[in-house]
Structures are given as structure tokens and as C-alpha cells.
Amino acid sequence: MEMVDNLGRFTANLAEHSKPLRDLLHKDNEFTWGHPPEQAFIKIKDELSNKTELALYDPKAPTKVSADASSYGPGAVLLQVTDDSTDYWKPTAYASRSMSQTEQ
């Protein structure tokens, strides 16, 4: 999970995808590998192995943040207009985190 967390800025919706795996790590939960953790593992593995093209951040380019939240955690993407088109916003970074039980 440490590697996955470090690569989170390259992957959209990491907090949501990793919830079944994080649930296994709680001290009060019995570690039982089943269908939901297996599907989460495969989804994260596929996301990390797919080619993700992030644009280099340009401080002079138009920039916007698109953010959303689910019951698992908030997420955001930093977008910038590329040189080729003013209609195409390309991601420069992703961010997400899981919510604690108190925050949920």
C-alpha cells in the first residue's frame, strides 16, 4: 500500500479504488482475502500499469482544479490547457485520500 500511496498523484480515484484493501488493514478486522479486495487489487494494478500522461505544470498556463468527494474520500485533479488547443484540459496531477471513520 505504501507504493500505491506514493504513486497516487498519477492515478485517479485511488482512495475509492483502495478502500477494500485498506479495510483489511484495520486492527479490528480479520484479514480475509475475498472478492472485493481482489477486484480492488486488480483495478489498482491495471491503473498503475496503464500509460498515464500528465502534462508538465506551466505556471503561466490557464489552470483549474476539479474536485469531488465520495463517502470514501475526497479527490481532485489539477488541469491545464495544452498549447495545442484551448478546449483541451490535460491533467498535471491527481490527489485523493481516504477518510477516517470519524470523517465518514
ROKE-293136 format. One record per atom (N, C-alpha, C, O): z, x, y; atom name. Coordinates in steps of 0.05 Angstrom, whole numbers, plus 5000, padded with zeros to 4 digits. Each point is the difference from the previous one (the first is absolute). Layout:
<recs>
> z, x, y, a
> Z, X, Y, CA
...
</recs>
This chain:
<recs>
> z, x, y, a
> 5000, 5016, 4976, N
> 5000, 4984, 5024, CA
> 5000, 5017, 5025, C
> 4990, 4992, 5021, O
> 5021, 5032, 4977, N
> 5001, 5018, 5023, CA
> 4971, 5007, 5009, C
> 4994, 5000, 5024, O
> 4989, 5007, 4957, N
> 4972, 5007, 5007, CA
> 4986, 4976, 5012, C
> 4986, 5002, 5020, O
> 5019, 4975, 4969, N
> 4987, 4975, 5010, CA
> 5009, 4995, 5028, C
> 4984, 4993, 5018, O
> 5042, 5010, 4988, N
> 5010, 4996, 5027, CA
> 4987, 5019, 5020, C
> 4994, 4993, 5022, O
> 5003, 5032, 4969, N
> 4988, 5020, 5018, CA
> 4970, 4994, 5006, C
> 4990, 5008, 5021, O
> 4997, 4979, 4961, N
> 4972, 4994, 5003, CA
> 4996, 4972, 5012, C
> 4977, 4990, 5002, O
> 5044, 4997, 5006, N
> 4999, 4973, 5010, CA
> 4983, 4996, 5025, C
> 4989, 4978, 5004, O
> 5009, 5042, 5012, N
> 4983, 4997, 5025, CA
> 4970, 4998, 4994, C
> 4984, 4994, 5017, O
> 5009, 5013, 4958, N
> 4972, 4998, 4992, CA
> 4994, 4975, 4984, C
> 4977, 4995, 4992, O
> 5043, 4989, 5003, N
> 4998, 4976, 4982, CA
> 5010, 4975, 5014, C
> 5022, 5000, 5011, O
> 4962, 4980, 4990, N
> 5008, 4974, 5012, CA
> 5018, 4985, 4981, C
> 4996, 5000, 4976, O
> 5024, 4986, 5035, N
> 5017, 4981, 4986, CA
> 5017, 5014, 4978, C
> 5006, 4988, 4979, O
> 5002, 5037, 5025, N
> 5015, 5014, 4980, CA
> 5026, 4987, 4993, C
> 5008, 4998, 4977, O
> 5007, 4992, 5043, N
> 5026, 4988, 4996, CA
> 4997, 4975, 4981, C
> 5017, 4996, 4983, O
> 4963, 4989, 5022, N
> 4995, 4976, 4983, CA
> 4992, 5008, 4972, C
> 5010, 4988, 4980, O
> 4972, 5031, 5017, N
> 4991, 5008, 4974, CA
> 5022, 5013, 4983, C
> 5000, 4997, 4976, O
> 5018, 5017, 5037, N
> 5020, 5016, 4985, CA
> 5026, 4984, 4994, C
> 5018, 5011, 4987, O
> 4984, 4965, 5022, N
> 5025, 4985, 4996, CA
> 5009, 4998, 4971, C
> 5023, 5005, 4995, O
> 4960, 4989, 4986, N
> 5009, 4999, 4972, CA
> 5011, 5026, 4990, C
> 5018, 5001, 4983, O
> 4971, 5021, 5027, N
> 5010, 5027, 4991, CA
> 5027, 5006, 5014, C
> 5018, 5011, 4987, O
> 4984, 4982, 5038, N
> 5025, 5005, 5014, CA
> 5023, 4983, 4989, C
> 5023, 5009, 4999, O
> 4970, 4967, 4992, N
> 5021, 4983, 4987, CA
> 5012, 5013, 4976, C
> 5023, 4995, 4993, O
> 4961, 5021, 4992, N
> 5010, 5013, 4976, CA
> 5021, 5022, 5008, C
> 5016, 5007, 4983, O
> 4983, 5003, 5041, N
> 5018, 5022, 5008, CA
> 5027, 4991, 5010, C
> 5017, 5017, 5005, O
> 4987, 4957, 4999, N
> 5026, 4991, 5009, CA
> 5021, 5004, 4979, C
> 4995, 4996, 4976, O
> 5029, 5013, 5033, N
> 5021, 5007, 4980, CA
> 5010, 4976, 4984, C
> 5009, 5003, 4978, O
> 4988, 4973, 5033, N
> 5009, 4976, 4986, CA
> 4980, 4988, 4981, C
> 5006, 4982, 4984, O
> 4969, 5028, 5017, N
> 4979, 4990, 4983, CA
> 4997, 5017, 4975, C
> 5002, 5025, 5000, O
> 4993, 4962, 4978, N
> 4993, 5014, 4975, CA
> 4971, 5010, 5002, C
> 4983, 4984, 5008, O
> 5013, 5041, 4984, N
> 4972, 5010, 5001, CA
> 4985, 4990, 4976, C
> 5004, 5009, 4977, O
> 4979, 4972, 5028, N
> 4983, 4989, 4979, CA
> 4971, 5000, 5010, C
> 4993, 4985, 5019, O
> 4990, 5031, 4968, N
> 4972, 5002, 5008, CA
> 4986, 4976, 4989, C
> 4998, 4997, 4975, O
> 4991, 4987, 5042, N
> 4985, 4976, 4991, CA
> 4974, 4997, 5015, C
> 4989, 5020, 5011, O
> 5000, 4956, 4989, N
> 4974, 4995, 5012, CA
> 5000, 5005, 5030, C
> 4982, 5014, 5010, O
> 5037, 4975, 5006, N
> 4999, 5004, 5029, CA
> 5001, 5030, 5008, C
> 4984, 5008, 5017, O
> 5034, 5008, 4972, N
> 5000, 5028, 5008, CA
> 4974, 5015, 4991, C
> 4990, 5017, 5014, O
> 5000, 4975, 4963, N
> 4975, 5013, 4990, CA
> 4977, 4993, 5019, C
> 4984, 5018, 5007, O
> 5014, 4957, 5001, N
> 4979, 4992, 5019, CA
> 5003, 5014, 5027, C
> 4980, 5009, 5012, O
> 5044, 4994, 4997, N
> 5006, 5014, 5025, CA
> 4992, 5029, 4998, C
> 4987, 5011, 5018, O
> 5020, 5002, 4960, N
> 4992, 5028, 4996, CA
> 4970, 5003, 5000, C
> 4990, 5019, 5013, O
> 4996, 4964, 4973, N
> 4971, 5002, 4999, CA
> 4988, 4995, 5027, C
> 4981, 5015, 5008, O
> 5029, 4966, 5007, N
> 4989, 4994, 5027, CA
> 5004, 5024, 5019, C
> 4982, 5007, 5014, O
> 5042, 5004, 4985, N
> 5006, 5023, 5018, CA
> 4983, 5024, 4991, C
> 4989, 5014, 5017, O
> 5008, 4991, 4958, N
> 4984, 5022, 4990, CA
> 4971, 4996, 5008, C
> 4987, 5020, 5009, O
> 5002, 4956, 4989, N
> 4973, 4995, 5009, CA
> 4997, 5004, 5030, C
> 4980, 5011, 5009, O
> 5039, 4979, 5007, N
> 4999, 5004, 5029, CA
> 5000, 5029, 5007, C
> 4985, 5009, 5018, O
> 5032, 5007, 4969, N
> 5001, 5028, 5007, CA
> 4976, 5016, 4990, C
> 4993, 5021, 5012, O
> 4994, 4969, 4968, N
> 4976, 5015, 4990, CA
> 4974, 4991, 5013, C
> 4980, 5014, 4998, O
> 5021, 4964, 5017, N
> 4976, 4991, 5015, CA
> 4997, 5017, 5024, C
> 5019, 5010, 5012, O
> 4956, 4993, 4996, N
> 4994, 5015, 5024, CA
> 5008, 4984, 5025, C
> 4990, 4978, 5005, O
> 5030, 5032, 5009, N
> 5009, 4987, 5025, CA
> 4992, 5018, 5023, C
> 5008, 5022, 5002, O
> 4975, 4967, 5015, N
> 4991, 5015, 5023, CA
> 5016, 4992, 5024, C
> 4997, 4978, 5011, O
> 5019, 5040, 4999, N
> 5015, 4996, 5024, CA
> 4986, 5016, 5022, C
> 4992, 5023, 4996, O
> 5005, 4964, 5027, N
> 4988, 5014, 5023, CA
> 5021, 5019, 5012, C
> 5024, 4995, 4998, O
> 4967, 5026, 5014, N
> 5018, 5018, 5014, CA
> 5008, 4986, 5026, C
> 4984, 4987, 5013, O
> 5041, 5015, 4994, N
> 5011, 4987, 5023, CA
> 4988, 5013, 5025, C
> 5001, 5024, 5003, O
> 4988, 4960, 5015, N
> 4989, 5009, 5026, CA
> 5017, 4987, 5022, C
> 4998, 4976, 5003, O
> 5017, 5040, 5012, N
> 5017, 4988, 5021, CA
> 4984, 4986, 5022, C
> 5012, 4984, 5015, O
> 4962, 5021, 4987, N
> 4984, 4987, 5021, CA
> 4986, 4975, 4990, C
> 4989, 4985, 5017, O
> 5010, 5010, 4957, N
> 4986, 4977, 4990, CA
> 5017, 4975, 5002, C
> 5024, 5001, 4999, O
> 4963, 4975, 5003, N
> 5015, 4975, 5000, CA
> 5015, 4998, 4974, C
> 4989, 5005, 4978, O
> 5036, 4986, 5024, N
> 5018, 4999, 4977, CA
> 5014, 4973, 4998, C
> 5007, 4989, 5021, O
> 4997, 5002, 4955, N
> 5017, 4976, 4996, CA
> 5016, 5002, 4975, C
> 4992, 5015, 4981, O
> 5030, 4971, 5018, N
> 5016, 4999, 4976, CA
> 4999, 4971, 4989, C
> 5004, 4981, 5015, O
> 4991, 5017, 4959, N
> 5000, 4974, 4987, CA
> 5024, 5000, 4981, C
> 5002, 5017, 4982, O
> 5017, 4965, 5022, N
> 5024, 5000, 4985, CA
> 5005, 4972, 4987, C
> 4991, 4980, 5011, O
> 5023, 5020, 4967, N
> 5006, 4976, 4986, CA
> 5025, 5005, 4983, C
> 5008, 5023, 4996, O
> 5004, 4956, 4994, N
> 5023, 5003, 4983, CA
> 4999, 4979, 4978, C
> 4991, 4978, 5004, O
> 5020, 5030, 4973, N
> 5003, 4982, 4978, CA
> 5030, 4998, 4994, C
> 5016, 5012, 5014, O
> 4991, 4974, 4965, N
> 5028, 4999, 4993, CA
> 5010, 5027, 4988, C
> 5024, 5004, 4997, O
> 4957, 5014, 4996, N
> 5007, 5026, 4989, CA
> 5003, 5021, 5021, C
> 5016, 5019, 4996, O
> 4969, 4979, 5026, N
> 5003, 5021, 5021, CA
> 4977, 4998, 5020, C
> 4981, 4986, 4996, O
> 5023, 5028, 5027, N
> 4979, 5000, 5021, CA
> 4979, 5021, 4994, C
> 5005, 5019, 4985, O
> 4972, 4977, 5026, N
> 4978, 5019, 4997, CA
> 4983, 5001, 5025, C
> 5000, 4980, 5016, O
> 4987, 5042, 4989, N
> 4983, 5002, 5024, CA
> 4977, 5019, 4994, C
> 5002, 5017, 4982, O
> 4978, 4981, 5034, N
> 4977, 5019, 4999, CA
> 4993, 5007, 5029, C
> 4999, 4982, 5017, O
> 4997, 5043, 4988, N
> 4992, 5010, 5026, CA
> 4969, 5002, 5000, C
> 4990, 5014, 4983, O
> 4997, 4972, 5035, N
> 4970, 4999, 5000, CA
> 4989, 5012, 5025, C
> 5012, 4997, 5022, O
> 4965, 5015, 4976, N
> 4986, 5010, 5023, CA
> 4970, 4994, 4997, C
> 4989, 4999, 4978, O
> 4998, 4998, 5046, N
> 4971, 4996, 5000, CA
> 4987, 5027, 4994, C
> 5008, 5021, 5011, O
> 4972, 4978, 4972, N
> 4985, 5025, 4994, CA
> 4978, 5004, 5021, C
> 4994, 4982, 5015, O
> 4995, 5041, 4986, N
> 4979, 5007, 5019, CA
> 4975, 4983, 4996, C
> 4986, 4994, 5020, O
> 5008, 4999, 4955, N
> 4975, 4986, 4994, CA
> 4999, 4972, 5011, C
> 4978, 4991, 5009, O
> 5044, 4995, 4991, N
> 4999, 4971, 5007, CA
> 5026, 4992, 5013, C
> 5021, 5008, 4993, O
> 4976, 4975, 5027, N
> 5024, 4989, 5013, CA
> 5011, 4976, 4984, C
> 5022, 4990, 5007, O
> 4963, 5001, 4973, N
> 5009, 4977, 4984, CA
> 5015, 5008, 4975, C
> 5011, 4983, 4986, O
> 4988, 5042, 5007, N
> 5011, 5009, 4975, CA
> 5026, 5016, 5004, C
> 4999, 5022, 5011, O
> 5023, 4967, 4981, N
> 5026, 5013, 5002, CA
> 5006, 5014, 4973, C
> 5000, 4987, 4980, O
> 5006, 5038, 5021, N
> 5005, 5016, 4976, CA
> 5030, 5007, 4999, C
> 5011, 5008, 5020, O
> 5001, 4991, 4956, N
> 5028, 5007, 4998, CA
> 5005, 5030, 5004, C
> 4985, 5016, 4990, O
> 5036, 4990, 5024, N
> 5009, 5028, 5003, CA
> 5026, 5005, 4985, C
> 5005, 5023, 4993, O
> 5010, 4957, 5002, N
> 5025, 5003, 4985, CA
> 5010, 4972, 4991, C
> 4996, 4980, 5013, O
> 5018, 5020, 4964, N
> 5013, 4976, 4990, CA
> 5031, 5005, 5001, C
> 5009, 5023, 4998, O
> 5006, 4956, 5004, N
> 5029, 5002, 4999, CA
> 5011, 4975, 4986, C
> 4991, 4978, 5006, O
> 5028, 5026, 4977, N
> 5014, 4977, 4988, CA
> 5027, 5010, 4989, C
> 5004, 5024, 4996, O
> 5014, 4958, 5001, N
> 5026, 5006, 4988, CA
> 5011, 4976, 4987, C
> 4992, 4977, 5007, O
> 5025, 5027, 4974, N
> 5012, 4977, 4987, CA
> 5026, 4992, 5015, C
> 5013, 5017, 5012, O
> 4993, 4958, 4986, N
> 5024, 4990, 5012, CA
> 5024, 5001, 4981, C
> 4996, 4997, 4976, O
> 5027, 5008, 5035, N
> 5024, 5000, 4983, CA
> 5007, 4971, 4994, C
> 4989, 4981, 5011, O
> 5030, 5015, 4970, N
> 5008, 4972, 4993, CA
> 5011, 4986, 5025, C
> 4995, 4976, 5003, O
> 5019, 5038, 5014, N
> 5011, 4988, 5024, CA
> 4978, 4991, 5019, C
> 5002, 4978, 5012, O
> 4977, 5038, 4991, N
> 4978, 4993, 5018, CA
> 4983, 4977, 4989, C
> 4988, 4985, 5016, O
> 5011, 5012, 4958, N
> 4984, 4979, 4989, CA
> 5013, 4973, 5004, C
> 4990, 4980, 4992, O
</recs>
